[in-house]
Amino acid sequence: MTRTLVSNRALVAFVGVVLIFAIGAMLIPGFSSLFSVRAMLVLGCLLAVAALGQTLVMILGGIDLSIPFVIGFANVVFASLYGSGVPVLLIFAIVLGAAALIGAFSGAISAALSVHPLIVTLGVGTIVQAGVQIWTKGLPTGSAPPFINTFVSLGGSVGPLPFPWLVPFTVVLTVAVLFVLRRTIYGRKLYALGSNPKAAELALIRPVVLWAMTFALSAVFAALAGIFLLGFTGSSSANVGAPYLFQTVSAVVIGGTALIGGRGGFVGTLAGALVLIELRTLLIGMGLSEAMVQAALGVLILLLVAAYGRDQHIRTLI
């Protein structure tokens, strides 16, 4: 029983959510208050949406370092276009479409040229950020539509439930991703290519196409997180996604997705995102500085990598 519990990394992450919350409730006054719980849920959901693409990419065996840059791109471009009077639906199409093209380009280049995605996505992300800064001249303007503010607002609610629409949206998204990964051809191909690339190619899975699709999805969800962050903060910034470089990878690792591909899922990432937000809140509530909080989270990630990184690749177990 214990061995089964430990081997189910998503379940371990959810156990961590409960334990950290219990510790915080005992040690920090107000940690378990309605406002605090609502704030942690919203922040956790924002991180989970941003980390969804990172989960898919890491199942594939890659990593996407362009996520914070795409978040900043979407945040600034959406606000600027809305401030210019462009219809909201058209803005969504422009921003998400452009993000998909950015991600597809990164994935296709990585797979076609056999260049590690860490290098490609970092380079592409830097170009995207530079383009945004040149376009806005360093002075982004505009705002979010009121319905996006309501969607992510800490004061918003879904009927009698004391949290905004972002929370049930993330729950529905989790169920949808679980279905896609377990019950669709795309999901089966994703795990197959992440588990054994050579065998997947022999099974007529085209790696360039799948890498382009997966990195496109990663960029789309990063852009969606950037739009939600615009509604959450109320103002645009090209650097709003900067904290998400570390946090998306951390949430995925805490959630149990294998660093070498072929294993993991979004359910664990959601739990990992909540663990991160709760832990940050707990450490800050205990009086630790931001530098100490980052150091503590870094130690946690090192411990998890040391534990999970020793696993054999799934192709060696078949």
N, C-alpha and C positions, 0 to 999 in steps of 0.2 A: 504493500500500500504506500509506504513512504517513498519507495523507489519510483513508483508510478507518479506520485505527486511531484517529485523533483524533476522527473523527465519531462513533465508537461510544463514548459517554461511560461506559457501564457497564464496558466493557473497559478504558478509561483508569483508572477507579477501581480495578479489580482489579490493574492494573499498579502503581498507587500503593500498594496493600496490600503487594505483593511488595517494592517499592523501600524503603518505610519500614521493613519488617521487616528487610531486609538491612542498612540503615543502623543500625538499633537494635542488631542483633546485633554489629556491628563496634564501636559506640561505648559501649554500656552492658553491663557484666558482668551476666549472668543474664537479659538481655532475651529470649534464645531458649531459656531453660530450660523444662522441661515445665510447671512451676507457672505461670510467666509467660504462656506460650502459652495454657494452660487458662483463666487469669484473663481474658486479653484476648478469648478466644472467648466466654466466658460474658457478659462486659460488652457485647461487640459484639452478641450475640444478643438480650440484653435491650433494647438500643437499637433493633435492627432490628424487633423485635415492636412496640415503641412507635411506630416510624416508619412502619409499614405503612399505617396509616390516613392519615397525613400524605401518603404517596405517592399514594394514591387521590384524596384531596382536591385535591392540586396538579395531578394529571393533568386533573381536572375544571376547573381554573382558579381554585381557591380556596385557602384556608389555614385550618388549624384550630389556634387558640391555646388551646383548652380542654383539650388533651391532658394537660398537667401536672396540671390540676385534677381530671380524671377519674382519672388514675393515683392521686392522693392519696385521692380518694373511694373507689375500689375497695380500696386498701390498708387503709384504716381500717375501712370497713364489713365487709369480709371477715373481718378479725381480730376485730372486735367480735362479729359474729354467731357465729363459730366459738367464741369464748370463752364465749358464752352457751349453747352446746350445740346450736345449729341444725345439722341434717344438712348435710354438705359439698355434696352435689349440689344441695340447695335453695339454699344460699348462692351457688353458681355461677350458678344460674338467676336469683336476685334481683339479684346484682351486675351480671352481664352484661346482663340485661334492662333494668335501670334505666339502665345506660350507653347502651344502644341508644336508649332513649327520649330521653335527654339529647341525643345526637348527632342523632337524627332531627328533634327540635325545632329545633336550631340550623340544620340544613340546610334545612328547610322554610321557616323564617322568612326566611333569607337569600335563597332563590330566589323565594318568593312576594312579598316586599316589596322585592326588588331592593336589599337592604342588603348591603354588603360583609361577607363572613363573618369577616374580621378583627375587626370591631366586635361582631358577634353572638356569636361563640365566646368572645371575651374577656369579654363581659358574662355570658353563661351560665356560663362557667367560674368566674367570681368568685362568682356566686350559689351554685354547687355547693360551692365551698370554704367559703363562709360557713355553708351548711347543715350541712356536716360538723363544723365547729368548734362550732356551736351544739349539735348533737346530742351530741358528745363532751365539751363544756365545756372543750375544749382539752387534754383528757387521754385520748387514745386508748388502749385496752387490747386484750388478746387476743393471739393468736399464729397462726402458720400450721400447718396439718396437717403431720405428719411427711413425707408423700409429696411435698408441694410443696417442703419443704426439701431432700429428696433429689434432686428433679427439677432444681433449679438449683444445688445445692451444688458448691463448687469441689473438694470431695473425692470427689464422686460419680463413677460411671463406668458406661458402657454395655457390660457384658460385659468383654472385654479392652481396650476402647478407653478411653483416659485422659481422658474428659470426660463431663459429666453429660448427662442426657436432653434438656436444653434445646437442645443443639447439633444433634442429629439432628432434633428437632422443628422447629427453624428451617429446616433444609434441606428437610424435607418441606413446610413451609409455603411456602417459596419456590417449589417446584415447583408446588404447588397454585395459588398466586396467578398464576404465569406461565400456567398453563392457563386460569384464569378470565379473565385479561385478554386472552388471545389467541384463545380458542376458545369463548367463551360470548357470549350476547346482551348480558349486563350489561357485559362488557368492551368490546364493540364500541360500545355506546351511550355508555360512559364516554369513550372516545377521541373519538367523534363530537361529543359535547356540548362537550368541552374544546377541540376543534379549531375548531368553528364553531357556536356556539349557535343562530344563526338558521336555518342549514341543518338542524341537528338537529331543531329544532321543526317545520320543514316536513316532515321525515321521520317525524313523529308520535312523537318522543321527548319525554316529559313531563319538563321540567326539575325541577319541584318534587319529583316522586317520586324521580328519580335523585339529586338533591341530598340528600334525606332519607335514602335508602338508603346513600349513600356516607358521609355524616357519621355515620350510625348505626354503620357498620362501623369507622370511625375511632375512635369512642368505645369500641366493644367491644374492639378490639385495645389501646387505651390501658388499659382496665380489666384486660385479661389481663396486660399488663406490670406493672400495679400489684400484681396477685396474685403474680406471679413475684418481684417485688421484696420482697414480704413474706417469701417463703421465703428469699430471698437475704440480707436484712438481719437477719431473725429478730424484728423488732419493727415496729410500725406507726407511720406519721407522715403527717399531712395534707400535709406539704411535701416528701415523698419524690420527687414528680414534678417539682419546680422546675427541676432541671438539664435536663430533657428538652424544655423549651420551645425553647431554642436548639439542642439537639443533634438533635432530630428534623428540624427544618428544614434544619440543616446536612447531615445524612446524606442527605437527599433531594436537595439541591442538588449535593453532591459526586457523588452517584450519577448525575447528569445529567438528572433530571426537569426539564422546562421550567417556569420560573416563570409562564409565561403559559398553561399548559395544553396538552393535546393530545399530549404527548410524554413518554416516560419509562416506568419500571417498577420493580418491587420488587427485581429482581436488582441493579440499580445501587445501590439504597438499601442493600441488604445490604453491598455493597462499601464504600459511603460510611460506614456505621456502623463497619466494621472499620478504615477509614482514620482516623476520628476517635479511636477507642480507642487504636490504635497510636501515633498522633501525640501524644496526651495522655501516654501512658506514656513515650514517647521524651523529650518535653520535660521532664517531671517528673524522669526519670532523669538528665537533663543539669543538674539543679539549679535550674531555673526555678521561680519562685513561681507560685501559682495565678493571680494577676493577669496575670503575663506569659504564662502558657499561654493564658488567655482572649484576651489581645490577639493572640497569634500565630494562634489559630484564627479570630479575627475578620478578620484580614488575609487569611487563606486564603479565607474566604467572600466577602470583597469582591472578590478577584481572580477567583473563579469566577463571581460575579454579573456582573462587568464583561465576562468572556469570553462566558458563556452568555446574558446578558441582551441582547446585541446581535443575537441571532438574530431573523429574521423569524418572525412567527406562522405556523404551518403552513397556515392558511387562505389566506395570501397566496401560497403555493407551489403551490396546486392549480390 
